[in-house]
Amino acid sequence: MTSPSNQSRAWVEIDLPAIDRNVGRIKQALPRHVRYVAVVKADAYGHGMPEVARRLLQAGVDAFAVANVAEAIRLREVGHEGDTLLLSPTLPDEVARAAENGFDLTINSLEEAKAFAAWGAAHGRKVRVHVKVDTGMGRAGVWHERAHAVFAEVLASPGLEWRGVYTHFSDADADAVYTAQQRRIFLDLLEAIPAAVRAKLLIHADNSAGLESFSAASPFNAVRIGLMQYGLPPSAGSFLASLKPDPVLSFHARVVLVKDLPKGTAVSYNRTKTLGRDSRVAVVAVGYGDGVPTAASNRGFFLVRGHRCPILGRVTMDQTVIDVTDVPAAAVGDVATILGAQGADRITVAEFCAWSDCIPWEALCTLTQRVQRVYRTDRT
């Protein structure tokens, strides 16, 4: 196991063997024909893309998905030469770089389809593409009522290699009825693709939040896995809901000051907290500049010496004040745990998000670069 440097004031620990276990459980639960597309955009959801991608490759994922060309190039630098899907629209000045590297570009409109086809024809090579269909997300993808025209363009274009078709569910973890409606729209559209072509495509709609069982008649042959491989459980309605992934990331910082303050003292900016008793407080070297949202002010807790210590007042850029009155042994240099286990207690991502008015993706992705990443490689 690597350790935080002596200069580290805040760090996250990434348990790489936990990724192995999570991927193994997911792969074991999926039908053998279903390809595992590992989503590693946004620096692998804040976990550190190079290290995590290497581990995912060792664990046997089939392909990767990233947001854009720059992230895909980083994967190439890691040593991944296999399939890489760009999930976001590709800008015109990015097409050459993406196509020359053999990435799979997402088509979101008829105009994109024509532009990619023209580039392929002009350069004597086929651009690898997936068509994304907007079935009700209202974000990227061709609106489903216009999808037929895009399908026809891709089929007729010698400059394109059609490799996949997909959609994205907007409320899979909360609204099963709306998700079923989106799925039905997508399935109906698949019927417009010639059977011989459809049989060669990667067809995917599900992610960790909305995995549905794969029947023998289902055309889906791939899933996009993000949060679950990083240790966060899927929604209760997921096909993989029975799996219990192991937590991968924990977040820690050092106590840099401990002092006594009298009852009635106002703590931190704007005096949003006034002490109701004589208190012992600790200043922890972590704040919103590291990834602790100001929304957690006066709501969240850190663990110190295995005890929950409430946040006092506003979280500031570099420091957060916590109440250690009930932890009399607390001292400078102690580790405060923001996410993860300490002693017999654990602060989960779900709890952290409830205090912070954010979603799990946001909580992980907003851990900033000044927070050192420490990678555990042991299996203990």
N, C-alpha and C positions, 0 to 999 in steps of 0.2 A: 504493500500500500504506500502510495506517495503521501507526503504530509504537507500541510500548509507551510509556506516559508516563514522564517522568523519575523519578517516584515508584514505578514498578512494580518489584517485587521478584520476582514470579512471574507468568507470563502464558502463554496458549495462543495460537497463531496458527491461524486458520481460512482455508484456501485455498479461496475461493469458486469460482474457475474450475475447481477439481478437482471440485466438486459438479456443475457443468455437464457436465463430461466424463463423469462416472460415470452421471448420469441419462441422457445421450445414448446411452451404450453399452447401458444396461439397456433403454431404450425400443426401441432398434434390434433387440435380441435377442428382445423379446417379440412375439408375434403381434399384429396391429393391433387386434383386437377386445378385447384384454386391457387393462383399466384399471389404471393405476399409482396405488396408494394410498400416499402418502408418510407414514411414521410419524415424527411430530415430538414425541412425548411426552417428558417429563423434560427440558424445555428443549432439544429437538432432540438428545437424547442428550448433553447437556452442551456442545453447540456454540453455543448461543444461538438460541432459536427465532425471534425476529422476523427477524433477518438471514438465517438459513438458509431460513425459509419463503418470504421474498421471492425468494430465489435459486431455490428449487424451483419456485415459480410461473412465473418467467421461463423455467425449463428445460422447462416443459410437463407437470408432473405433473397427474393428473386429479382427485385428491381427497386429503384429509388424514385421518390418524387420530391421536387424542390419548387421554390417559388419562381426562380428566374435564372437567367444565363449565368450570372456571377456565382450563384450557389452551385450550379451544375459544374462550373469550372473548378471550384474547390473540391468537388467529388473526384474529378479527374486527377487532381493533384494528390488525393489520398491513394489513388491507384485503382479506382473503380472504372472499368472500361465497358461495363454492361449498360443495360437499359436505364435511362434517366429521363423522367417526364417533367417538363416545365408546366406547372399548374397555372401560372398567371399568363395573361396576354404578353406576347413578345413584341417589343417595339421594332419599327422598321429597321433601325440601324443596329439591331441585335440579331437579325435573321441570319446574316452570313456567318457570324460566329457560332450561333446555335446549330445551324445546319452542317457546317464544316466539322463540328465536333460530334455529329451523329446523335444529338439529343432529340427527343420526341417533343415537338412543339404542339401546343394546344391551339386548335382553331376555334374561335369564338364568334366569327361572323363570316358572311360571304366574301366581304372585302379581304379579310385575312386569308381565306382559302385561295383567292385569286392571286394575292401577292406572293404567298408561299409557292404556289404553283409556277408563277412567272419566274421566281428566283431559281427554282429547280430546273426549269426548262433552259434558262439562260446559262446555267453553269453545268449543264449536262449531268445532273445528279438528282436523285429523288430526295425530297425533304420528308422526313418521318413525322407523321402527325397523328394526333388523337383529336376527335371532334367532341367538344363539350356542349351539352344541351342544357339550357336553363329551363328547368321544369317547375320553377316557382321560387327560386332563391333570389332572383332579381339582381344578380351581380354579374359575374363573368359567364360566358357561354352564349351560344346562339339561342334566342327565344324559340321555344319548342314549335311554335306555329310556323317558323321559318326554317326549321331544320331540314326539311326535304330538299330545299334548294341547295343547301350546303352539302348534303350527302351526294346529290347529283354532280355538283362541281368537283368534289373530291374523287368520285368514281371516274369522271371524264378527264382528269388531269394527269398526264404522264409524268409531270414533275413532282407528284406526291406519292408517298407510300403510306397508305392508310393502315395504321397499326392498332387503333383503339377508339372506343367511344365511351363517354361517361357522363354522369351528372353528379350533382352535389345536393344533399338534403339539408334544408335550412333549420329544421326543428326536430331532428331524429330522436333526441334525448327527452323530448317533452310531448310531442304531438304525433301519436301513431297514425291518426286518421289522415292528417295532412301529408305525412311521409308516405303513406300508402297511395295517396293520390299522385304524388310526385313519381313514385315508382311505376304506377300504372301508365302515366303519360310516357315515361321513358320506354317501358316495355312495348307499348303500342308502336312507338317510333322505330324500334328495332326491326319490326316486321317490314318496314320499308326498305331495309338493306337486303340485297340479294343474299340468299342463304349461303352460297359458296363464299361470299366475301365475309359475311358475319361470322362464319366458322373460323376465320383466321384472325379475328379481332380480339383484343383484350377488352372485355366489357366489365365496367366497374361502376358502382354507385355507392357502395358502403364504406364507412370508416369506423373508427372505434366506437363512436356514439350510436351508430345505426346498423350494426351488422344483423342481417336476417339469415335464417337457415337456408341452405342451398339444396333445393330438391333436385331430383334427377332431371326435371324439365326446365330448370332455371338456366337462363343463358349467361348468367354472371360467372365469370371465371377468374376474377381478381378482386382483392380488397385492398383498400388503403388504410394502413395502420399507423396511427400517430401516438396519441396519449397512452394507449394501453401498453405499448412496448416500453414506455417510460415509467410504468408503474401505477398509472391511474386507472381505476376500474371503469368499464363501460357502463352505459345506462342499463337499467333493470330489464328493458325489453330486448336487449341485444342477444344475438345468437351465442355470444361468448360470455353472457352475464354470470355464468356459474364459475368462470375462471377468476382467481384472485391473484392479480399480478403483484409482484414484490415491489415495494417502493425503491426507486432508483436514486433520487436526489434528496439531499438534506442541505440546509442553509444555516450557517453559523457565523458568529462574530464575537469579538472580545469585549469584555468589560474594561473600560479605560479609566473610570473614576467611580468611587463610592463615597457618599457623604450623607450627613444627617441634615434634615430640614425640619423646621418647626411647623406645627399645625397652622393652617391659614396661608401657607406659601403658595403663590401661583406658579405653575410649572410651564415652561416653554412659551413659544410665540402665541400672542393673542390671549394668553391666560385662560385657556379653555378648561384647565383643570386646577382646582384649588385643593390642597391637601386637607383631608378631614381629620388627620391625626399627626402627631409627631412621626416622622417617617425617615427611613433609610432608603436612599435612592441610588440607583446605578445608572451611569451613562454608558451606553453600548455604542461601539464604533460602527454603526450601520444606520442608513436612513433612506430617503427616497432616491438619493443618488446611487443607491446600490440595488434597490428593488423592493423596499418596504413602502407601500403606498401611504400617502397622508390619510387616506380613508380609514386606516387602522388606528389612527389616533384615538386614545381613550377607549378603544374597543378590543384591541388585540392583546396577545400575551407572548412573552418569550419564556423559554425554560432556562432556569439557572439552578445548577446543582439538583436537577430533577424536579424542581418546583415551578409552578406557573406563576409568573410575575407580570402583573398588568402594565400595559403601556400607559404612561402618565403624560398628558398634554399632547401637543402636536408632534408628529414625527417630523424631523428636520432633514436637511439634505445629507448630513454626514453623521448624525447622532440621534439616538432615541433614548429617552429616559424611561426607566421602569422602576417599579416599586419592589424593593427587596427587604422590606421591613420584616417579613416573615421568613427570611432566609438569612439569619444573622451572620453566618459564616461567609457570605458572599464577599468577594475580594477582587481587586484589580487583577486582570489576567484571566479571570474565569471565562469559560465559554458560555455564551448565550445562544440557544438554539431557536431559530425563527421558524424553520420547517424541519420536521423529522423527530427522531426519538432522542430522549435523554433520560437516563434512569428508567423508571417504569412508565413514564408518560411519553406521549407522542403528539405533536401538532401536525395534523394532516393538511394536505393541500385544500381539501374541502373547507376545513375550519378557517384557514388563512384567507380563502376567497370570501367566506361569509363576513369576516371582519373587514375585508378590504374592498368590498363592492366590486369584485372582478371575477373573471372566469379562469379556470385552470390554465388554459393556453396563455392567457395574459400574465398570470402570476409567474409562470416559468420563463416566458419570453422576455420579460422586463427585468430579469436579473442582469445587471449591467456588466460591462467588461472589466471594471475595476474590482469586481468580485472574483477572486482567484478560483479556478476550477481545479479540484484535486480528484484524481482518478484512483479508485480502489480496484485492484486487480486480484486480490486474494479472495478465496471462496469461503471465508469464515463468516 
